[in-house]
Amino acid sequence: MILVGIIVVLAAGLIGVLIYLKNQPPQTRGFQPLVEIAAQEPDSSKWGINFPNEWATFQKTATNNTDTTYSGSSGFSHLLRDPRQVILFAGYGFGRDYNDERGHMNALTDVRATKRVNEKTPGTCYSCKSANNPALWNEMGMAKYDKTPFVELGARIDQPIGCANCHEAGTMRLIVTNLALEEALDARGMDWTTFSRQEMRTVVCANCHVEYYFAGESKYLTFPWADGTRIEDVIAYYDALAFSDWKYPGTDTPMLKAQHPEYEFYTAASTHYNAGVSCADCHMPYVRDGAMKFSSHDVKSPLLEPELACGQCHTDVDYVIGRVKTIQDEIYKTKLATEDAIIDAITAIQAAVKVSDVGPVLLEEARTLHRHAQMRWDFISAENSMGFHNPEEALRILADAINLARQAQMKAAQSAHAPSLLNIGVYDGMHPKPVPAP
């Protein structure tokens, strides 16, 4: 009887504990916010009152101007650093003005300063540049936002990229804010609300760091992901739409311009992605301020602080730095060889177009090969990691681009009945060379 009594008492005590726990308020973060942040608040300094460490580090993106070997945040001109790109983007805005991206807090200033903006520029060009966007998309809808002229929309935009682009106020959870990203994920049967926090530490970067185009007369922001996110899928998508960004002068090739496809490139089965490493793990590593551990929001290349970024996983950081250099040097060399091959193809097509009895079928095949080769090259060139985000994929894509460019050159020579066009070698890295008459 004593044993039964003990059991009854313990059972009653357990029930009491369970009832007590059930009636407790849900667990919250380990601190109480000092101020309440309004939903989609564009002013990041207000968020910074509650999160001073994150805000202090994020402000560093305004003044960081240190370059790595192949990239960085100084805003250098790609056209001056690599004059081949003046030829590759001839007839398009990027052939006049093409500067490397500076830190996130400069995004709004830099998009307004670029010479590519003119009176016809749509509001879509603000899509990745401001923390005002989530609230504006919610108010206007993306269709109205996109078709609003750039200058008119700009009157309502006064904040650079910030907290509201990635976080939900109150909970601070990572969220998709770009409606084009949500639509692209939906098209692939993916629900971002089911993703883990680690997955979201990469997905939120896809709010901006992706390939995209402006669809239709309204310039509706669209990600070309319906058929997949690899380069072949993207090109097939554009081909099916007969979409082009511009016509190359002297060849009439319908060209494509890659944007900044870091998400597509990194998630294409790269070593780090397959290992579960997120973008933020390397570009926003965890740091400590006393007992407080937080993700640094000083978003930048891991090479600028390799001990902090790479050292989270790798014990021999010097080896990692050397390995990165080896990979990027090889990809850079291959990228330049690809540019030379494409320029040779362009020159051959331009010469063939002038031939009175040129073969139209072969010439059109040359144009298609030129289009496909340059988009592959640009997918790597515009991606901002000099291939390191996915080295094997970078070399595969560039090898295909070289092959397609040389095929384009061959088709042009055949169309013009001019074997001499196979031996052009028109570019030495700085100056064009004479082109033999077909």
TIKEVEX-80378 format. One record per residue (C-alpha): residue in one letter; x, y negated, z negated. Coordinates in steps of 0.25 Angstrom, whole numbers, plus 2048, in hexadecimal, padded with zeros to 3 digits. Layout:
N
  marti   px   py   pz
      A    X    Y    Z
...
***
This chain:
438
  marti   px   py   pz
      M  800  800  800
      I  80B  7F7  7FD
      L  811  7F9  80B
      V  804  7F6  811
      G  803  7E9  809
      I  811  7E5  80E
      I  80D  7E8  81D
      V  800  7E0  81B
      V  808  7D4  815
      L  812  7D5  820
      A  808  7D6  82B
      A  800  7CA  825
      G  80D  7C2  825
      L  810  7C5  833
      I  803  7C1  838
      G  804  7B4  830
      V  812  7B1  837
      L  80C  7B4  845
      I  800  7AB  842
      Y  80A  7A0  83D
      L  813  7A1  84A
      K  807  7A1  853
      N  802  794  84D
      Q  80F  78D  84F
      P  811  783  85A
      P  819  788  866
      Q  828  787  865
      T  82D  77A  86B
      R  83B  775  86F
      G  845  774  864
      F  843  765  863
      Q  838  75B  863
      P  838  751  86F
      L  83A  742  86B
      V  831  73D  876
      E  826  744  87E
      I  82A  744  88D
      A  81E  742  897
      A  81C  74C  8A2
      Q  825  74A  8AE
      E  82B  73E  8A7
      P  835  739  8B2
      D  83E  731  8A8
      S  849  73B  8A3
      S  84E  731  898
      K  841  734  891
      W  843  743  891
      G  851  73F  88C
      I  84C  73B  87F
      N  848  749  87C
      F  854  74F  883
      P  860  746  881
      N  86B  750  885
      E  864  754  892
      W  861  745  895
      A  86F  741  892
      T  876  74C  89B
      F  86C  749  8A6
      Q  86F  73A  8A7
      K  87E  73F  8AA
      T  879  743  8B8
      A  877  734  8BB
      T  886  731  8BA
      N  88D  73E  8BD
      N  895  73C  8CA
      T  89F  747  8CA
      D  8A1  750  8D6
      T  8A5  75E  8D7
      T  8AD  763  8E3
      Y  8A1  764  8EC
      S  896  75D  8E5
      G  893  755  8D8
      S  88B  748  8D5
      S  892  73C  8DB
      G  889  73B  8E7
      F  894  73C  8F1
      S  890  73C  900
      H  890  74A  907
      L  892  743  914
      L  89F  73D  910
      R  8A4  749  909
      D  8A0  752  915
      P  89F  74A  922
      R  89A  757  929
      Q  88C  754  922
      V  88B  747  92A
      I  88A  750  936
      L  882  75B  930
      F  877  751  92B
      A  878  748  938
      G  86A  741  93B
      Y  865  743  92C
      G  865  73B  920
      F  870  744  919
      G  879  740  924
      R  879  732  91F
      D  878  734  910
      Y  87B  740  908
      N  880  73F  8FA
      D  882  749  8F0
      E  878  749  8E4
      R  87C  742  8D8
      G  876  745  8CA
      H  867  747  8C7
      M  865  739  8C1
      N  86A  733  8CE
      A  860  73A  8D7
      L  856  72F  8D8
      T  861  724  8DB
      D  868  72D  8E5
      V  85B  731  8ED
      R  858  722  8EE
      A  866  71E  8F3
      T  868  729  8FE
      K  868  723  90C
      R  85F  72F  910
      V  853  728  90A
      N  84B  71F  914
      E  83D  719  915
      K  838  727  91A
      T  83D  72F  90E
      P  832  736  907
      G  830  736  8F8
      T  833  745  8F8
      C  842  741  8F7
      Y  840  73D  8E9
      S  83B  74B  8E5
      C  848  74F  8DF
      K  84D  742  8DA
      S  844  73D  8CE
      A  83E  741  8C1
      N  832  739  8C5
      N  82E  744  8CF
      P  827  74E  8C6
      A  81D  743  8C1
      L  81B  73D  8CF
      W  819  74B  8D5
      N  80E  74D  8CB
      E  808  740  8CE
      M  809  73F  8DD
      G  80A  74E  8E1
      M  817  752  8E9
      A  810  74F  8F7
      K  80D  740  8F4
      Y  81B  73F  8ED
      D  822  744  8F9
      K  81B  73C  904
      T  81D  72F  8FC
      P  828  727  902
      F  835  727  8FB
      V  835  718  8F8
      E  827  718  8F3
      L  829  724  8EA
      G  836  71F  8E4
      A  82E  713  8DE
      R  829  71E  8D4
      I  836  725  8D1
      D  840  71F  8C7
      Q  846  72C  8C1
      P  851  735  8C6
      I  850  744  8C4
      G  84E  747  8B5
      C  847  750  8AB
      A  839  750  8B1
      N  83F  757  8BE
      C  842  764  8B6
      H  83B  763  8A8
      E  82D  764  8A3
      A  82B  759  899
      G  828  75E  88B
      T  82C  76C  88D
      M  839  769  895
      R  837  776  89C
      L  83D  776  8AA
      I  833  774  8B5
      V  831  773  8C4
      T  82D  765  8C7
      N  82F  764  8D6
      L  822  768  8DC
      A  82A  76D  8E9
      L  832  777  8E1
      E  825  77C  8DA
      E  81F  77E  8E8
      A  82B  785  8ED
      L  82B  78E  8E2
      D  81D  791  8E3
      A  81F  794  8F2
      R  828  79F  8EE
      G  81F  7A4  8E3
      M  827  79F  8D7
      D  821  799  8CB
      W  82C  790  8C4
      T  824  790  8B7
      T  827  79F  8B5
      F  836  79C  8B6
      S  840  79D  8AA
      R  847  791  8A5
      Q  854  796  8AA
      E  84D  797  8B8
      M  848  789  8B7
      R  856  784  8B4
      T  858  786  8C3
      V  84A  784  8C8
      V  849  776  8C3
      C  855  772  8CC
      A  84C  777  8D8
      N  843  76B  8D5
      C  84E  764  8DD
      H  85A  76C  8E1
      V  854  773  8ED
      E  852  773  8FC
      Y  845  76B  900
      Y  83F  764  90C
      F  834  75A  90E
      A  828  760  915
      G  81F  75A  91F
      E  81B  74B  920
      S  819  749  912
      K  827  74E  90F
      Y  822  758  904
      L  82E  75E  8FC
      T  82F  76C  8FF
      F  839  777  8FC
      P  83B  781  907
      W  83A  78D  8FE
      A  82E  795  904
      D  836  79F  90B
      G  841  79F  900
      T  84D  797  8FB
      R  859  79C  902
      I  85E  794  90E
      E  859  79D  919
      D  84B  79C  912
      V  84C  78D  912
      I  850  78C  921
      A  845  796  925
      Y  83B  78D  91E
      Y  83F  781  925
      D  840  788  932
      A  832  78D  931
      L  82D  77F  92F
      A  836  779  93A
      F  83B  76F  92F
      S  847  766  931
      D  84D  75A  92A
      W  853  754  936
      K  858  756  944
      Y  867  757  946
      P  86B  74C  950
      G  870  752  95D
      T  86C  760  95B
      D  85D  75E  957
      T  85F  769  94D
      P  853  768  942
      M  85B  768  936
      L  859  76B  927
      K  85F  764  91B
      A  861  76C  90E
      Q  85F  764  901
      H  865  76A  8F4
      P  861  779  8F4
      E  868  77C  8E7
      Y  85D  784  8E1
      E  85B  78C  8EE
      F  86A  78F  8EF
      Y  86C  792  8E1
      T  861  79C  8DF
      A  864  7A4  8EC
      A  86A  7AF  8E3
      S  876  7A7  8DF
      T  87F  7AE  8D4
      H  87C  7A4  8C9
      Y  86D  7A4  8CD
      N  86C  7B3  8CC
      A  873  7B2  8BF
      G  868  7A9  8B9
      V  870  79D  8B9
      S  868  790  8BB
      C  86B  783  8C1
      A  86B  77C  8B3
      D  875  786  8AD
      C  880  780  8B6
      H  87B  772  8B9
      M  875  76F  8AB
      P  87C  778  8A2
      Y  879  779  893
      V  881  770  88A
      R  881  76D  87B
      D  87F  760  873
      G  882  765  865
      A  878  770  862
      M  86F  76C  86E
      K  870  774  87A
      F  86B  76E  887
      S  86C  76F  896
      S  875  763  89B
      H  86D  75B  8A5
      D  879  755  8AB
      V  876  75D  8B8
      K  883  75F  8C0
      S  88D  768  8C6
      P  892  773  8BD
      L  8A0  771  8C2
      L  8A0  763  8BB
      E  89F  76A  8AD
      P  8A3  779  8B0
      E  8A6  77D  8A2
      L  898  778  89E
      A  890  77E  8AA
      C  898  78A  8AE
      G  89D  78D  8A1
      Q  890  791  89C
      C  891  79E  8A3
      H  8A0  79F  8A8
      T  8AB  7A1  89F
      D  8B6  79D  8A9
      V  8B1  78F  8AE
      D  8BE  78D  8B6
      Y  8BC  799  8BE
      V  8AE  795  8C1
      I  8B3  787  8C6
      G  8BD  78E  8CF
      R  8B2  797  8D4
      V  8A9  78C  8D7
      K  8B4  784  8DF
      T  8B7  791  8E7
      I  8A8  793  8EB
      Q  8A5  784  8EE
      D  8B2  782  8F6
      E  8AF  78E  8FF
      I  8A0  78A  901
      Y  8A5  77C  904
      K  8AE  781  90E
      T  8A4  789  914
      K  89A  77E  914
      L  8A3  775  91C
      A  8A5  780  926
      T  896  781  927
      E  895  772  92A
      D  8A0  773  935
      A  898  77E  93B
      I  88B  777  93B
      I  891  76A  941
      D  897  773  94C
      A  889  778  94F
      I  883  76A  94F
      T  88E  765  958
      A  88B  771  962
      I  87C  76F  962
      Q  87E  760  964
      A  887  763  970
      A  87D  76E  975
      V  871  764  975
      K  878  75B  97F
      V  879  767  989
      S  86F  765  994
      D  86D  774  996
      V  86E  778  987
      G  866  785  984
      P  85B  781  97B
      V  858  78E  974
      L  867  78F  970
      L  867  780  96C
      E  85B  782  963
      E  861  78E  95C
      A  86E  786  95A
      R  865  77B  953
      T  85E  785  94A
      L  86C  78B  946
      H  871  77D  943
      R  865  77B  93A
      H  866  788  932
      A  875  786  931
      Q  875  778  92B
      M  86A  77B  921
      R  872  786  91C
      W  87E  77E  91A
      D  876  772  914
      F  870  77C  90A
      I  87E  77E  904
      S  883  770  907
      A  877  769  900
      E  876  773  8F4
      N  880  76C  8EB
      S  888  777  8E6
      M  892  77A  8F1
      G  88C  788  8F2
      F  890  78B  8E3
      H  881  78D  8DF
      N  881  79A  8E8
      P  88F  79C  8EF
      E  88B  7A9  8F7
      E  87E  7A2  8FC
      A  886  796  900
      L  890  79D  908
      R  886  7A6  90F
      I  87D  79A  913
      L  88A  792  918
      A  88E  79E  920
      D  881  79F  926
      A  881  790  929
      I  88F  792  930
      N  88A  79D  939
      L  87D  796  93D
      A  885  789  940
      R  88E  791  949
      Q  883  798  950
      A  87C  78A  952
      Q  889  786  959
      M  88A  792  961
      K  87B  790  966
      A  87E  782  969
      A  88A  786  972
      Q  882  791  979
      S  876  787  97B
      A  880  77D  982
      H  887  788  989
      A  894  782  982
      P  89D  78C  97B
      S  8A6  77F  978
      L  89C  77C  96D
      L  8A0  788  965
      N  8AE  782  962
      I  8AA  774  95E
      G  8B0  773  950
      V  8AB  764  94F
      Y  8AD  761  941
      D  8BA  761  939
      G  8B4  75C  92C
      M  8B5  74D  92F
      H  8B4  74A  93E
      P  8AC  750  94A
      K  8B4  756  955
      P  8B1  754  964
      V  8A7  75E  969
      P  8AA  765  976
      A  8A0  762  981
      P  896  76E  983
***
